[in-house]
Amino acid sequence: MQENKLANEVYDVIEEKVQDETFSVEFIDEVDYKEKEYIFVRYTIKGDPTEYLGWYYRKDGELVHDVTREIGNEND
């Protein structure tokens, strides 16, 4: 049940970020990093070969975006 809640939250924040683009989440992982619990999300946007890694954390119970990095593309 907890995993589904996290997945739903992740989809909501990414959907807001990419607007009308179609995206696919490749994985979601929770990691403790520098005394903060982060949620790492790897996703792709349809039509874009780049893969993205978004870092999120919780603040006041809400999932907050920290940073997103491009981590590669299929043509490299």
Rosetta silent file (secondary structure, phi, psi, omega in degrees, C-alpha in Angstrom):
SEQUENCE: MQENKLANEVYDVIEEKVQDETFSVEFIDEVDYKEKEYIFVRYTIKGDPTEYLGWYYRKDGELVHDVTREIGNEND
SCORE:     score description
SCORE:     0.000 S_00000001
   1 L     0.000  -43.027  179.651    0.000    0.000    0.000 S_00000001
   2 H   -62.670  -40.084  179.335    2.828    2.420    0.892 S_00000001
   3 H   -63.091  -40.887  179.110    4.573    1.721   -2.449 S_00000001
   4 H   -64.082  -39.099  178.448    1.384    2.546   -4.378 S_00000001
   5 H   -63.017  -45.746  178.677    1.023    5.827   -2.489 S_00000001
   6 H   -62.562  -46.234  179.489    4.616    6.781   -3.309 S_00000001
   7 H   -58.897  -42.952  178.483    4.200    5.770   -6.967 S_00000001
   8 H   -62.749  -42.034  178.084    1.038    7.891   -7.230 S_00000001
   9 H   -62.854  -43.774  179.999    2.817   10.884   -5.687 S_00000001
  10 H   -61.080  -47.942  179.166    5.765   10.434   -8.065 S_00000001
  11 H   -59.235  -40.369 -179.853    3.500   10.271  -11.101 S_00000001
  12 H   -63.202  -46.374 -177.360    1.691   13.422   -9.955 S_00000001
  13 H   -70.395  -35.681  178.004    4.860   15.516   -9.506 S_00000001
  14 H   -71.264  -39.987  177.948    6.398   14.358  -12.782 S_00000001
  15 H   -58.262  -41.329  177.488    3.149   14.928  -14.640 S_00000001
  16 H   -64.210  -39.726 -177.633    3.134   18.491  -13.329 S_00000001
  17 H   -69.024  -43.535 -174.548    6.765   18.963  -14.374 S_00000001
  18 H   -92.665    0.315  178.047    6.472   17.610  -17.946 S_00000001
  19 L    58.574 -119.008 -173.949    3.014   19.135  -18.556 S_00000001
  20 L   -87.652    1.949 -178.971    1.278   17.472  -21.516 S_00000001
  21 L   -72.182  147.276  174.506    4.165   15.159  -22.425 S_00000001
  22 L   -86.954  132.951 -177.256    3.719   11.395  -22.164 S_00000001
  23 E  -135.340  160.695  176.096    6.282    9.845  -19.818 S_00000001
  24 E  -129.277  130.367  175.815    7.274    6.464  -18.418 S_00000001
  25 E   -87.986  124.530 -178.986    8.737    5.882  -14.968 S_00000001
  26 E   -86.262  -43.096  174.567   11.539    3.323  -15.136 S_00000001
  27 E  -159.922  159.239  175.636   12.154    2.998  -11.395 S_00000001
  28 E  -130.017  131.013  179.867   11.573    4.612   -8.017 S_00000001
  29 E  -140.569  140.056  176.464   14.033    4.142   -5.161 S_00000001
  30 E  -102.946  129.786 -175.029   14.243    5.586   -1.659 S_00000001
  31 E  -140.190  137.903  171.277   17.765    6.357   -0.406 S_00000001
  32 E   -83.695  125.176 -177.637   19.237    8.091    2.654 S_00000001
  33 E  -143.722  122.570  179.230   21.749   10.662    1.400 S_00000001
  34 L    50.138   51.871  175.455   23.467   13.366    3.449 S_00000001
  35 L    63.349   22.256  177.585   21.082   12.983    6.392 S_00000001
  36 E  -137.255  142.985  177.100   18.003   13.331    4.181 S_00000001
  37 E   -89.085  117.757  179.541   15.735   10.672    2.705 S_00000001
  38 E  -106.638  152.624  171.285   15.578   11.085   -1.061 S_00000001
  39 E  -113.515  117.857  177.456   13.347    9.450   -3.608 S_00000001
  40 E   -95.806  133.651 -179.129   15.169    8.851   -6.890 S_00000001
  41 E  -130.378  121.827  176.134   13.007    8.543   -9.984 S_00000001
  42 E  -102.204  127.261 -177.903   14.296    7.502  -13.390 S_00000001
  43 E  -147.112  162.496  176.070   11.949    8.386  -16.237 S_00000001
  44 E  -127.379  157.005  176.736   11.751    9.023  -19.960 S_00000001
  45 E  -113.135  131.781 -177.334    9.561   11.304  -22.041 S_00000001
  46 L   -54.112  131.728  178.903    7.961    9.888  -25.177 S_00000001
  47 L    86.871   -4.096 -179.913    9.841   10.953  -28.302 S_00000001
  48 L  -120.204  118.777 -177.318   12.958   11.991  -26.344 S_00000001
  49 L   -72.580   -8.557 -178.865   15.789    9.436  -26.116 S_00000001
  50 E   -73.231  140.608  171.995   17.164   11.090  -22.962 S_00000001
  51 E  -102.889  144.342 -177.395   16.648    9.420  -19.598 S_00000001
  52 E  -119.131  145.060  173.926   16.150   11.625  -16.560 S_00000001
  53 E  -120.449  111.596  179.436   16.930   11.066  -12.891 S_00000001
  54 E   -99.350  138.910  176.716   14.848   13.227  -10.576 S_00000001
  55 E  -108.605  128.372 -179.562   15.696   13.694   -6.897 S_00000001
  56 E  -131.350  156.479  174.304   12.813   14.366   -4.530 S_00000001
  57 E  -144.838  168.450  179.824   12.430   14.639   -0.755 S_00000001
  58 E   -97.061  136.263  173.802    9.597   15.149    1.697 S_00000001
  59 E  -138.542  121.607 -177.936    8.852   18.492    3.271 S_00000001
  60 L    52.596   38.274  176.554    5.797   18.880    5.495 S_00000001
  61 L    81.871   -4.606 -179.085    4.492   15.561    4.138 S_00000001
  62 E  -103.996  147.661  176.144    4.685   16.659    0.484 S_00000001
  63 E   -80.077  123.069 -175.552    7.032   15.335   -2.193 S_00000001
  64 E  -117.216  133.299  177.784    9.321   18.203   -3.235 S_00000001
  65 E   -73.216  133.663  176.162   11.515   18.291   -6.368 S_00000001
  66 E  -103.994  -62.129 -178.118   15.192   18.906   -5.655 S_00000001
  67 E  -154.627  153.613  173.548   17.028   18.406   -8.951 S_00000001
  68 E  -128.082  134.427  179.454   16.725   16.521  -12.235 S_00000001
  69 E  -121.179  143.752  169.678   19.713   15.321  -14.240 S_00000001
  70 E   -78.123  131.328 -175.836   19.941   13.921  -17.743 S_00000001
  71 E  -116.455    8.565  176.038   21.586   10.516  -17.366 S_00000001
  72 E   142.957  176.218  172.041   22.019    9.418  -20.945 S_00000001
  73 E  -149.085  161.331 -172.896   20.283    8.572  -24.125 S_00000001
  74 L   -62.840  -21.817 -176.076   19.874    5.512  -26.274 S_00000001
  75 L   -89.215   -5.136 -179.522   22.115    6.847  -29.049 S_00000001
  76 L   -77.731    0.000    0.000   25.239    7.324  -26.875 S_00000001
